[in-house]
Amino acid sequence: MSDIHSLLVLPHLRVQNANAISAPLTWGFPAMSAFVGLMHALERRLHGELDLLFNGVGVICHAHDVQISRAGYAQRFHLTRNPVDKTGATAAIAEEGRMHMEISLIFDVAGEACAGDDAQRAECAHRVDEIVHGMRIAGGSVLPRRTNQGYTQSPLLTTLPDDEEDRGKHFRNLRRRWLPGFALVLREDRLEQHFTDLSATDESTTRLDTWLDFSRLHHDCVQSFDDHGEPMGTPSWEIRRSPGWTVPIPVGYGALGDKHEPGQVARARDDRTPFRFVESLYSIGEWVGPHRLKRPESLLWYVDNDLDHGIYRLNNDYARYANN
C-alpha cells in the first residue's frame, strides 16, 4: 500500500528570472533543492491557516527560456550592469544565470485539509496557489495566470483511491493534464550501470570519471571495413547517443568537516544555527514525458539525509518503479 494519499497540483506556473545555475558544474534548470525549499517555505507559510503537511514535490517543465546569447558553440548569460558604487567607480559584475519557465508543481500532501469535500479541497488548492503567486520559485517571480487565452487548468487538491486499479486510473487521468511537458527524475541506476561498464575495461575508473563521461557529448569516428580488414569509404563522425534525455544534476550536499557550534563561524547567516562547510553532490537525471510515469512515487522528490555521514541530499524513486 502506498504512503501517498493526496496530491496538490499547481498547474502552469509562469516564473520569470529564475536561477538557471543549479550548482558550480551544472546549469540550464534550477536544482531540485530549490523546489524542495519552496515546499518547506510554503508549509511554514500555511501554518496556522491550513492543516496541510508536505512530504514530496515533483516538477513538470512545459517551457523554458534561458537568458543567453550564442556565438557558435559559446554561450554567454545575459548579465546586468549594476549602478556605480558610493565612490563613483564601476561596480563589479556578479555573474548570474537567469531563465524564464513555465512549470507545474505536484506535492504529496497530508492533513485535515485533504479530508474535506470537493468544494473545500478546491478552496484549499486555490488558497495555496494564491500564496505561491506571492512567493519566489528558485529566485524567480511568479507571474499572474493568463486569463484571456481560453481554457486554463485550475489548482487541484485530490485524494487517491485505495483500490490499486482505481488509483492507477485516477493517476493516468491526472498525468494527461501535464502534457505537453517533461518531468525531471533521478537515474542513479544509469550512472551505476555506466560505472560497471567502464570499470570492466579500466579498473582505475572512479565514479567522478563516470559522471564526467556520462555528461560529455561524445563524437565517435565510424569506419567500415571489408572482409579482409581493409577500410572502406570515408570515415564519418557520429554522436554517441544514450537512451533517454539524461542530464547531470545536483542532488544535495556532502559535509567537508564537522559541524561548528552557533556563532563560531564569522559572517554565517545567523548565530543560532549550527554551521557546516559542504560541497555539492552530483548524479544523473532524466527528463521523461509524464505519460511514462506509472505512479506518483515515480515523480516525487523527497529529503533523504544521512546525518551520521554528513549527507544532505534529495532522492527520487523513478528507477524503482520504472519496470513495475
C-alpha positions as CSV (number, residue, x, y, z in Angstrom):
1,M,0.0,0.0,0.0
2,S,1.4,3.4,-1.0
3,D,2.0,6.1,1.6
4,I,0.8,8.8,-0.8
5,H,-2.9,9.5,-0.3
6,S,-3.4,13.1,-1.6
7,L,-1.8,15.2,-4.3
8,L,-1.8,19.0,-4.7
9,V,-1.4,20.2,-8.3
10,L,-0.4,23.8,-9.1
11,P,-0.5,23.8,-12.9
12,H,1.3,26.0,-15.4
13,L,3.1,28.5,-13.1
14,R,4.9,31.1,-15.1
15,V,8.2,32.0,-13.4
16,Q,10.4,35.0,-14.5
17,N,14.1,35.3,-13.9
18,A,14.6,32.0,-12.0
19,N,18.1,30.9,-11.2
20,A,19.4,28.8,-14.1
21,I,22.8,27.9,-12.4
22,S,21.9,24.9,-10.3
23,A,25.4,24.1,-9.0
24,P,29.1,25.0,-9.6
25,L,29.3,22.5,-12.5
26,T,25.7,22.4,-13.9
27,W,23.3,24.9,-15.4
28,G,20.1,25.1,-17.5
29,F,17.4,24.4,-14.9
30,P,17.1,25.1,-11.2
31,A,18.2,22.4,-8.8
32,M,15.5,20.3,-7.2
33,S,16.6,21.6,-3.9
34,A,15.1,24.9,-4.9
35,F,11.7,23.3,-5.3
36,V,12.0,21.4,-2.0
37,G,13.0,24.7,-0.4
38,L,9.8,26.2,-1.8
39,M,7.8,23.3,-0.4
40,H,9.2,23.8,3.1
41,A,8.7,27.6,3.0
42,L,5.1,27.1,1.8
43,E,4.4,24.7,4.6
44,R,5.6,27.3,7.2
45,R,3.6,30.0,5.4
46,L,0.4,27.9,5.7
47,H,1.0,27.1,9.4
48,G,-2.0,28.2,11.4
49,E,-4.2,28.8,8.4
50,L,-4.4,25.4,6.7
51,D,-3.7,21.9,8.2
52,L,-1.5,20.8,5.3
53,L,1.7,18.8,5.5
54,F,4.1,18.5,2.6
55,N,6.1,15.3,2.1
56,G,7.5,15.5,-1.5
57,V,7.4,17.5,-4.7
58,G,7.5,16.8,-8.4
59,V,8.2,19.2,-11.3
60,I,6.8,19.2,-14.8
61,C,8.5,21.7,-17.2
62,H,6.3,22.9,-20.0
63,A,8.5,25.7,-21.4
64,H,11.9,27.2,-20.6
65,D,13.9,30.1,-22.0
66,V,17.4,30.5,-20.6
67,Q,18.6,34.1,-21.0
68,I,21.8,33.5,-23.0
69,S,23.5,34.7,-26.2
70,R,25.0,32.2,-28.7
71,A,28.1,32.7,-30.7
72,G,28.8,29.4,-32.4
73,Y,29.4,26.8,-29.6
74,A,29.9,29.5,-27.0
75,Q,27.0,30.5,-24.8
76,R,27.0,33.5,-22.5
77,F,24.5,34.6,-19.9
78,H,22.8,38.0,-20.2
79,L,24.3,40.0,-17.3
80,T,23.1,43.2,-15.7
81,R,25.3,46.2,-15.2
82,N,24.9,47.4,-11.6
83,P,24.9,51.1,-10.6
84,V,28.2,52.7,-9.7
85,D,29.3,52.4,-6.0
86,K,29.5,55.2,-3.5
87,T,32.9,56.3,-4.8
88,G,31.6,56.6,-8.3
89,A,33.6,53.6,-9.5
90,T,32.0,50.9,-11.7
91,A,30.7,48.0,-9.7
92,A,31.9,44.5,-10.4
93,I,29.6,42.2,-12.4
94,A,28.4,39.2,-10.4
95,E,27.6,36.5,-13.0
96,E,24.0,35.4,-12.7
97,G,22.2,32.9,-14.9
98,R,18.5,33.6,-15.4
99,M,15.7,31.8,-17.1
100,H,12.0,32.1,-17.7
101,M,10.0,28.9,-17.4
102,E,6.5,27.5,-17.2
103,I,6.1,24.6,-14.7
104,S,3.6,22.5,-12.9
105,L,4.3,21.6,-9.3
106,I,2.8,18.4,-7.8
107,F,3.0,18.0,-4.0
108,D,2.5,14.9,-1.9
109,V,0.3,16.3,1.0
110,A,-1.5,15.1,4.1
111,G,-3.5,16.7,6.8
112,E,-7.1,17.6,7.7
113,A,-7.4,19.9,4.6
114,C,-7.3,16.8,2.4
115,A,-10.3,15.2,4.2
116,G,-12.9,17.9,3.1
117,D,-15.4,17.6,0.3
118,D,-14.7,18.7,-3.3
119,A,-15.6,22.3,-2.7
120,Q,-13.4,22.6,0.4
121,R,-10.5,20.9,-1.3
122,A,-10.9,23.3,-4.3
123,E,-10.9,26.3,-2.0
124,C,-7.8,25.0,-0.3
125,A,-6.0,24.5,-3.6
126,H,-6.9,28.0,-4.8
127,R,-5.6,29.5,-1.5
128,V,-2.3,27.7,-1.8
129,D,-2.0,28.8,-5.4
130,E,-2.7,32.4,-4.3
131,I,0.1,32.2,-1.7
132,V,2.6,30.7,-4.1
133,H,2.0,33.6,-6.5
134,G,3.4,35.8,-3.8
135,M,6.5,33.8,-3.3
136,R,9.8,33.2,-5.1
137,I,10.5,30.0,-7.0
138,A,14.2,29.3,-7.5
139,G,14.7,33.0,-7.0
140,G,12.2,33.9,-9.8
141,S,9.0,35.9,-9.6
142,V,5.7,34.1,-10.2
143,L,3.6,35.9,-12.8
144,P,-0.2,36.1,-12.8
145,R,-2.0,33.4,-14.6
146,R,-3.2,34.0,-18.1
147,T,-6.9,34.5,-18.1
148,N,-7.6,35.7,-21.6
149,Q,-6.4,32.7,-23.6
150,G,-9.3,30.4,-23.3
151,Y,-9.3,27.3,-21.1
152,T,-6.8,27.2,-18.3
153,Q,-6.3,24.5,-15.7
154,S,-7.2,25.2,-12.1
155,P,-5.3,24.3,-9.0
156,L,-6.3,20.9,-7.7
157,L,-6.2,19.0,-4.4
158,T,-7.2,15.4,-5.0
159,T,-7.3,12.2,-3.0
160,L,-6.1,8.9,-4.5
161,P,-8.3,5.9,-4.2
162,D,-7.2,3.0,-2.0
163,D,-8.0,0.4,-4.7
164,E,-4.9,-0.2,-6.8
165,E,-6.8,-0.4,-10.1
166,D,-8.9,2.8,-9.4
167,R,-5.7,4.5,-8.2
168,G,-3.9,3.8,-11.4
169,K,-6.8,5.0,-13.5
170,H,-7.0,8.2,-11.4
171,F,-3.3,8.9,-11.8
172,R,-3.4,8.3,-15.6
173,N,-6.2,11.0,-15.8
174,L,-4.0,13.4,-13.8
175,R,-0.9,12.9,-15.9
176,R,-2.7,13.8,-19.1
177,R,-3.2,17.3,-17.6
178,W,0.6,17.7,-17.6
179,L,1.1,17.2,-21.3
180,P,3.0,18.6,-23.2
181,G,5.9,18.7,-20.8
182,F,8.7,16.8,-19.2
183,A,9.3,15.6,-15.7
184,L,12.7,15.5,-14.1
185,V,13.5,12.2,-12.4
186,L,16.6,10.6,-10.8
187,R,18.5,7.9,-12.8
188,E,21.4,6.9,-10.5
189,D,20.8,3.4,-11.8
190,R,22.1,4.5,-15.2
191,L,25.2,6.0,-13.5
192,E,25.9,2.8,-11.7
193,Q,25.5,0.7,-14.8
194,H,27.8,3.0,-16.7
195,F,30.4,2.8,-13.9
196,T,30.2,-1.0,-14.1
197,D,30.7,-0.9,-17.9
198,L,33.7,1.5,-17.7
199,S,35.3,-0.4,-14.8
200,A,35.3,-3.6,-16.9
201,T,37.8,-2.0,-19.3
202,D,39.6,0.2,-16.8
203,E,39.7,-0.8,-13.1
204,S,41.0,2.7,-12.1
205,T,37.8,4.3,-13.2
206,T,36.1,6.4,-10.4
207,R,32.5,7.5,-10.1
208,L,33.7,11.0,-10.9
209,D,35.2,9.8,-14.2
210,T,31.9,8.0,-14.9
211,W,29.8,11.1,-14.2
212,L,32.0,13.3,-16.4
213,D,32.0,10.7,-19.2
214,F,28.2,10.5,-18.9
215,S,27.9,14.3,-19.0
216,R,30.1,14.8,-22.1
217,L,29.0,14.9,-25.7
218,H,31.0,12.2,-27.5
219,H,31.8,12.2,-31.2
220,D,32.9,8.8,-32.4
221,C,34.8,8.1,-35.6
222,V,32.9,5.3,-37.6
223,Q,34.8,3.4,-40.2
224,S,33.6,0.4,-42.3
225,F,35.9,-2.5,-43.2
226,D,35.7,-5.2,-45.8
227,D,36.2,-8.9,-45.2
228,H,39.9,-8.5,-45.4
229,G,40.1,-5.8,-42.7
230,E,40.7,-3.1,-45.2
231,P,38.9,0.3,-44.6
232,M,36.0,1.1,-46.9
233,G,34.9,4.5,-47.8
234,T,35.5,7.7,-45.9
235,P,35.3,7.7,-42.1
236,S,32.4,9.6,-40.6
237,W,31.8,11.2,-37.2
238,E,28.7,10.3,-35.3
239,I,27.4,11.5,-31.9
240,R,27.3,8.7,-29.3
241,R,23.7,8.6,-28.1
242,S,22.5,7.1,-24.8
243,P,18.8,6.1,-24.3
244,G,16.6,8.8,-22.9
245,W,17.2,12.5,-22.3
246,T,19.8,12.3,-19.5
247,V,21.4,15.3,-17.8
248,P,23.9,15.9,-15.0
249,I,22.1,17.3,-11.9
250,P,23.0,18.3,-8.3
251,V,21.1,16.2,-5.7
252,G,22.3,17.8,-2.4
253,Y,25.4,18.5,-0.3
254,G,28.1,16.5,1.4
255,A,29.9,17.7,4.5
256,L,33.6,18.7,4.3
257,G,34.1,18.6,8.1
258,D,32.4,18.6,11.5
259,K,29.6,20.9,12.5
260,H,30.5,24.2,14.2
261,E,28.5,25.5,17.1
262,P,26.3,28.5,16.5
263,G,28.2,31.8,16.4
264,Q,31.7,30.2,15.9
265,V,31.9,31.0,12.1
266,A,32.2,34.6,11.2
267,R,29.6,36.0,8.7
268,A,27.3,33.0,8.9
269,R,23.7,33.5,8.1
270,D,22.7,33.6,11.8
271,D,24.2,32.9,15.2
272,R,21.6,30.4,16.3
273,T,22.1,27.6,13.8
274,P,25.0,25.1,13.7
275,F,27.3,25.7,10.7
276,R,28.9,23.2,8.4
277,F,31.0,23.5,5.3
278,V,29.7,21.4,2.4
279,E,30.2,20.7,-1.3
280,S,27.7,19.8,-4.0
281,L,26.7,16.2,-4.7
282,Y,26.0,15.3,-8.3
283,S,24.1,12.5,-10.0
284,I,22.3,11.9,-13.3
285,G,18.7,12.8,-14.0
286,E,16.4,12.2,-16.9
287,W,13.6,14.2,-18.5
288,V,10.7,11.9,-19.2
289,G,7.2,12.5,-20.6
290,P,4.5,12.5,-17.9
291,H,2.8,9.7,-19.8
292,R,5.7,7.4,-18.8
293,L,5.1,7.9,-15.1
294,K,3.3,4.8,-13.8
295,R,2.6,6.0,-10.2
296,P,3.1,9.2,-8.2
297,E,6.2,7.8,-6.4
298,S,8.0,7.9,-9.8
299,L,7.6,11.7,-10.0
300,L,8.1,13.0,-6.4
301,W,11.4,14.1,-4.8
302,Y,11.9,13.9,-1.1
303,V,14.6,14.5,1.5
304,D,16.8,11.5,2.2
305,N,19.6,12.7,4.6
306,D,22.2,10.6,6.2
307,L,23.2,12.8,9.1
308,D,25.7,10.3,10.5
309,H,27.8,10.6,7.4
310,G,27.2,14.2,6.7
311,I,25.0,13.6,3.6
312,Y,22.2,16.1,2.9
313,R,20.5,15.1,-0.3
314,L,17.3,14.5,-2.2
315,N,16.0,11.3,-3.7
316,N,13.5,10.1,-6.2
317,D,12.2,6.6,-6.8
318,Y,11.6,6.6,-10.6
319,A,14.1,3.8,-11.2
320,R,12.4,1.6,-8.6
321,Y,9.1,1.7,-10.3
322,A,10.2,2.1,-14.0
323,N,9.6,-1.6,-14.8
324,N,6.6,-2.1,-12.5
